[in-house]
Amino acid sequence: MIDRQTQFVSRLAGCRRVGALALVLLLAACGKEAAPPQAAAKPALSVAVVAPQTVDWPRTLSANGDVVAWQEAVIGAELSGLRIVEVAVDVGQTVRKGQVLARLDAATAASEQAEAQAAVAELEASVAEARGNAARAKELQAKGFYSQQMNTQYQTAEQATAARLAAARARLDAAALRLARTEIKAPDDGIVSARSAAVGSLTTAGQELFRLIRGGRLEWRAAVPSADLGRIVGGGPVRITGPGGATVDGKVRQVAPAVDPATRNGTVFVDLPAAGTIRAGMFARGEFELGKAPALSVPQAAVVLREGFAYVFTLQGADRVAQTKVGLGRRQGERVEIVDGLPAAARIVASGAGFLADGDLVQVLAAGGGQ
């Protein structure tokens, strides 16, 4: 009897252990079914990809320099002690060769010219009389009425009177020249760049009254390192940019034959157009075009600057990007040259690269051959 009870208890305990184990297994299975499925990775950004373009771009050399007048004529008075009675031009005005810039008081010069004219008229009459006397003396001497000495005196008087007439005419020319110099005229076509003449002031010989940019021509004098001077040739095109951003096209006229020993720079003279937004005295930056060379270029928006380096994001596989370090070169418009670090067959993110990180998952919207 006791053995039967013991066996019953043992069987009951075994059933309980089996039930507990089944319950644990059932709960575990239920827990697995209740766990949510793992979420799929989402793209960090929707991007368009492009391929780099290989195009011929101009090679350039940048330099700085001053804009100056090609030639600047200093115009002054040639007479002293005369008062300026009229100033006919102002700064910035375009003038023609021979145009009157200012007038001086001409009363004294005019009276001197009138006096010289009177002296010439008097001596012309004297010469006519002496010439007649000499002719008669020569005839009478031939007939025996005058001696040779008397004839010689009349011939000498004629020559002396003629010499005095020539001197009087020279004085008349000087007086006329002095009168003409009371009008200060432009020596050439050009633009008045400075004016110090004022009505009422007295002149001094050699005193500067005006400055004239001859022909209105300007030039840009660029300081170029001596190592680069050999790359510049005469007649080459140059693009000059002024302080305000305005640009003009110039042409290399000549390269200085000597280099400044203090700076090791040589001067390149570039002719500028007469009419433009660039003014004499400006400091400008320019680029010399040195021919063309192939360039592997990408959109400027595809380049990211981080920690002092340039990067682009290349497409790896179908939907991941890799941050790739590149070297930059020339720029033209909205594109930039890649000089190293990027294969020509790469596909890069065209824009929005600044929002990406290395290894990000992206959704590719479009792929092109270079937009």
ZIBELZI-V564978 format. One record per residue. RES is the residue in three letters. OMEGA is omega in degrees with one decimal (NA if undefined). NEAR is the number of other C-alpha atoms within 12 Angstrom. D_CENTER is the distance of its C-alpha to the mean C-alpha in Angstrom with 1 decimal. Layout:
RES|OMEGA|NEAR|D_CENTER, RES|OMEGA|NEAR|D_CENTER
This chain:
MET|-179.4|7|122.4, ILE|179.0|8|120.1, ASP|179.9|9|118.5, ARG|179.3|10|117.7, GLN|-179.2|11|116.1, THR|179.2|12|114.1, GLN|179.3|13|112.8, PHE|-179.4|14|112.0, VAL|-179.0|14|109.9, SER|179.0|14|108.1, ARG|179.6|14|107.3, LEU|179.5|14|106.0, ALA|178.2|14|103.7, GLY|178.3|14|102.3, CYS|179.4|14|101.7, ARG|-179.5|14|99.9, ARG|178.8|14|97.6, VAL|178.8|14|96.9, GLY|179.8|14|96.1, ALA|179.5|14|93.8, LEU|178.0|14|92.0, ALA|178.9|14|91.6, LEU|179.6|14|90.4, VAL|179.2|14|87.7, LEU|178.8|14|86.6, LEU|178.9|14|86.6, LEU|179.5|14|84.5, ALA|178.8|14|82.0, ALA|177.9|13|81.8, CYS|179.9|12|81.2, GLY|178.4|12|78.5, LYS|-179.7|12|76.6, GLU|-177.5|11|76.8, ALA|-177.2|10|75.6, ALA|-179.4|11|72.4, PRO|177.7|8|69.3, PRO|-179.6|8|67.3, GLN|-177.6|6|64.1, ALA|177.6|7|61.0, ALA|-179.6|7|58.5, ALA|-179.0|12|54.9, LYS|177.3|13|52.4, PRO|178.2|20|48.8, ALA|-174.6|22|46.2, LEU|171.7|23|43.7, SER|-172.0|25|43.4, VAL|169.1|33|40.4, ALA|-179.2|31|38.9, VAL|178.9|37|38.1, VAL|174.5|31|35.8, ALA|176.2|30|35.3, PRO|178.1|35|32.1, GLN|172.6|28|30.3, THR|-177.4|22|29.4, VAL|175.5|21|26.6, ASP|179.0|16|24.2, TRP|176.6|24|20.7, PRO|171.7|22|17.7, ARG|-175.6|24|17.4, THR|174.7|25|14.0, LEU|-177.7|29|13.0, SER|178.2|25|10.7, ALA|177.2|33|9.5, ASN|178.2|31|8.4, GLY|-178.0|30|8.0, ASP|172.8|30|8.3, VAL|-178.1|36|7.2, VAL|175.4|29|10.6, ALA|176.7|33|13.0, TRP|171.2|29|13.8, GLN|-179.6|23|17.3, GLU|-179.3|26|18.9, ALA|175.6|27|22.6, VAL|-175.5|26|24.9, ILE|-179.1|31|27.8, GLY|178.5|33|31.1, ALA|176.4|34|34.8, GLU|-179.8|24|37.0, LEU|179.7|28|40.2, SER|172.3|21|41.5, GLY|177.9|21|43.6, LEU|-177.2|28|42.8, ARG|176.5|26|41.9, ILE|-177.7|30|38.9, VAL|-179.8|23|40.4, GLU|171.1|23|37.4, VAL|-169.3|27|33.6, ALA|-176.6|26|32.4, VAL|178.8|31|28.6, ASP|-178.1|24|26.3, VAL|178.8|22|22.8, GLY|-177.8|19|20.3, GLN|176.6|23|22.8, THR|-177.1|27|22.2, VAL|177.7|29|25.0, ARG|178.5|22|26.6, LYS|-179.6|18|28.0, GLY|179.7|16|31.4, GLN|-179.4|23|31.0, VAL|178.1|26|32.9, LEU|179.9|41|30.8, ALA|178.2|36|33.9, ARG|176.1|34|37.6, LEU|177.4|40|40.0, ASP|-172.7|30|43.7, ALA|-174.4|28|45.2, ALA|-178.4|19|49.0, THR|-179.5|20|49.7, ALA|179.4|28|47.8, ALA|179.1|23|49.6, SER|177.8|18|53.0, GLU|178.3|22|52.3, GLN|178.8|27|51.6, ALA|178.1|23|54.8, GLU|179.8|22|56.8, ALA|177.9|26|55.4, GLN|178.6|25|56.2, ALA|179.5|19|59.8, ALA|178.2|23|60.2, VAL|-179.5|27|59.1, ALA|179.3|20|61.6, GLU|-177.3|20|64.4, LEU|175.9|27|63.8, GLU|176.4|24|63.6, ALA|179.1|19|67.1, SER|179.0|23|68.3, VAL|179.3|27|67.0, ALA|178.8|20|68.8, GLU|-179.1|21|72.0, ALA|179.1|27|71.7, ARG|178.2|25|71.0, GLY|178.8|18|74.1, ASN|-179.3|26|76.2, ALA|179.7|28|75.1, ALA|179.6|22|76.0, ARG|180.0|22|79.4, ALA|179.9|28|80.0, LYS|179.6|24|79.3, GLU|-178.3|19|81.8, LEU|178.4|18|84.5, GLN|177.8|22|84.1, ALA|179.5|15|84.7, LYS|176.4|13|87.9, GLY|-179.5|13|89.0, PHE|-179.9|15|88.7, TYR|174.8|19|85.8, SER|177.0|17|85.6, GLN|-179.5|19|82.6, GLN|179.5|14|81.6, MET|178.0|22|81.5, ASN|-179.8|26|79.4, THR|180.0|20|77.0, GLN|179.8|22|76.6, TYR|178.1|29|75.7, GLN|179.5|26|73.1, THR|178.5|21|71.6, ALA|177.4|25|71.4, GLU|-177.9|29|69.6, GLN|179.8|23|67.0, ALA|179.0|20|66.5, THR|177.9|27|66.1, ALA|178.1|25|63.5, ALA|177.7|20|61.6, ARG|177.3|23|61.7, LEU|179.0|28|60.4, ALA|178.3|21|57.4, ALA|179.0|20|56.6, ALA|177.6|26|56.9, ARG|176.1|26|54.5, ALA|176.9|19|52.0, ARG|176.8|23|52.4, LEU|177.4|27|51.9, ASP|178.9|22|48.6, ALA|178.9|22|47.4, ALA|177.7|26|48.4, ALA|178.2|25|46.6, LEU|178.3|20|43.5, ARG|178.5|28|43.8, LEU|179.6|27|44.3, ALA|-178.0|26|41.2, ARG|172.6|29|39.1, THR|170.6|34|40.0, GLU|-180.0|32|37.3, ILE|-172.7|36|33.8, LYS|178.5|34|31.7, ALA|-179.8|34|28.1, PRO|-178.2|26|27.8, ASP|171.8|27|25.2, ASP|177.9|25|23.3, GLY|-179.0|35|20.4, ILE|178.6|38|19.4, VAL|-178.0|37|21.4, SER|179.0|33|19.2, ALA|179.1|24|22.3, ARG|175.6|26|26.0, SER|179.2|25|28.9, ALA|178.1|32|31.7, ALA|179.9|23|34.3, VAL|177.7|22|37.5, GLY|-179.3|17|40.6, SER|178.4|23|39.1, LEU|-176.9|21|40.4, THR|171.4|30|38.4, THR|-178.8|19|38.3, ALA|-179.7|17|37.6, GLY|-179.3|15|34.1, GLN|179.3|21|33.0, GLU|177.3|21|29.4, LEU|-179.2|37|29.5, PHE|167.4|37|26.1, ARG|-174.5|35|22.6, LEU|172.4|40|21.1, ILE|-173.4|35|17.6, ARG|179.3|29|19.1, GLY|-175.6|28|18.5, GLY|-174.8|34|15.8, ARG|175.4|33|13.4, LEU|174.3|37|10.2, GLU|176.4|42|8.5, TRP|-179.5|45|6.1, ARG|-174.7|38|8.9, ALA|175.0|40|8.8, ALA|-175.0|35|12.1, VAL|177.1|32|13.7, PRO|-175.7|27|17.3, SER|-179.1|25|19.9, ALA|-176.9|14|21.3, ASP|-175.5|23|18.2, LEU|-178.4|30|17.6, GLY|-179.2|18|20.3, ARG|-176.4|20|18.6, ILE|-179.6|36|15.8, VAL|178.9|23|17.1, GLY|179.9|23|16.3, GLY|-179.0|20|15.2, GLY|-179.5|26|13.7, PRO|179.7|28|11.2, VAL|174.7|40|7.7, ARG|-177.3|33|6.2, ILE|179.4|42|2.6, THR|-179.6|31|4.8, GLY|-178.8|27|5.9, PRO|-179.3|20|9.4, GLY|-179.6|15|11.3, GLY|178.1|15|10.0, ALA|-177.7|18|8.9, THR|173.9|22|6.7, VAL|178.5|31|6.3, ASP|178.4|29|7.5, GLY|-179.2|35|7.3, LYS|-180.0|31|10.2, VAL|177.1|32|11.4, ARG|178.2|25|13.7, GLN|176.6|24|15.4, VAL|-177.8|31|15.9, ALA|-178.9|25|17.7, PRO|-177.8|14|21.4, ALA|179.7|19|22.0, VAL|177.7|20|21.0, ASP|-177.8|15|21.3, PRO|-180.0|10|24.7, ALA|-176.6|10|24.1, THR|-175.1|13|21.0, ARG|176.7|16|21.4, ASN|173.0|25|17.7, GLY|-178.5|29|16.7, THR|175.2|31|13.9, VAL|-176.9|42|11.9, PHE|-176.1|39|11.0, VAL|177.3|43|8.5, ASP|178.4|35|9.5, LEU|177.0|35|7.8, PRO|-176.8|26|10.4, ALA|-178.5|26|12.7, ALA|-179.7|19|13.1, GLY|-178.2|20|10.6, THR|178.8|22|10.0, ILE|-177.9|35|7.2, ARG|176.6|34|9.7, ALA|-178.9|33|10.7, GLY|179.6|19|11.5, MET|170.3|24|9.0, PHE|-172.1|25|8.2, ALA|175.6|33|5.1, ARG|-177.8|30|5.7, GLY|178.5|38|5.1, GLU|175.8|36|8.3, PHE|175.9|38|10.2, GLU|-173.8|28|13.1, LEU|-177.7|25|16.3, GLY|-177.3|19|18.9, LYS|177.7|14|20.9, ALA|179.5|17|23.5, PRO|179.1|18|26.0, ALA|172.6|26|25.4, LEU|-170.7|33|28.2, SER|177.2|42|26.6, VAL|174.6|46|28.2, PRO|-179.8|33|27.4, GLN|-180.0|31|25.4, ALA|-179.8|28|28.4, ALA|-175.9|39|30.7, VAL|179.0|37|29.2, VAL|176.3|32|30.8, LEU|179.7|21|29.8, ARG|176.5|18|32.9, GLU|176.1|8|33.5, GLY|179.7|10|30.2, PHE|179.6|16|30.8, ALA|-179.1|29|29.8, TYR|165.2|34|32.7, VAL|178.9|47|33.6, PHE|-179.7|44|37.1, THR|-179.9|44|38.9, LEU|177.9|34|42.0, GLN|-176.0|22|45.1, GLY|-175.4|17|48.1, ALA|-170.6|19|48.4, ASP|176.6|30|47.6, ARG|-178.7|30|46.3, VAL|177.1|35|42.9, ALA|177.8|27|41.8, GLN|-174.2|31|38.9, THR|179.4|33|37.0, LYS|-177.2|25|34.5, VAL|173.1|29|31.5, GLY|-176.3|24|28.4, LEU|178.2|27|24.9, GLY|-176.0|24|22.2, ARG|176.0|29|19.3, ARG|176.2|21|18.5, GLN|-177.9|20|18.1, GLY|-178.1|13|18.8, GLU|-179.7|16|22.1, ARG|-177.4|27|23.2, VAL|-179.3|30|22.9, GLU|173.3|36|24.1, ILE|-175.6|33|27.3, VAL|176.5|23|27.7, ASP|175.1|19|31.2, GLY|-175.8|22|34.2, LEU|175.6|31|34.4, PRO|-179.0|22|36.6, ALA|-178.1|24|35.3, ALA|-177.7|18|38.6, ALA|172.2|30|38.3, ARG|-173.0|36|38.5, ILE|175.8|47|36.4, VAL|-172.8|48|36.5, ALA|-178.1|38|33.7, SER|-179.4|28|33.4, GLY|-177.3|24|35.3, ALA|-179.8|36|35.3, GLY|179.8|24|34.9, PHE|-176.0|24|38.5, LEU|174.0|32|40.1, ALA|-178.9|25|41.7, ASP|178.1|22|42.7, GLY|-178.9|19|45.8, ASP|173.3|28|45.7, LEU|-177.5|27|47.6, VAL|172.7|34|45.6, GLN|-176.8|23|46.4, VAL|-179.9|28|44.4, LEU|-178.0|18|43.7, ALA|175.3|22|41.9, ALA|-177.5|23|40.7, GLY|-180.0|20|38.1, GLY|179.2|21|36.4, GLY|-178.9|26|32.9, GLN|NA|24|31.8
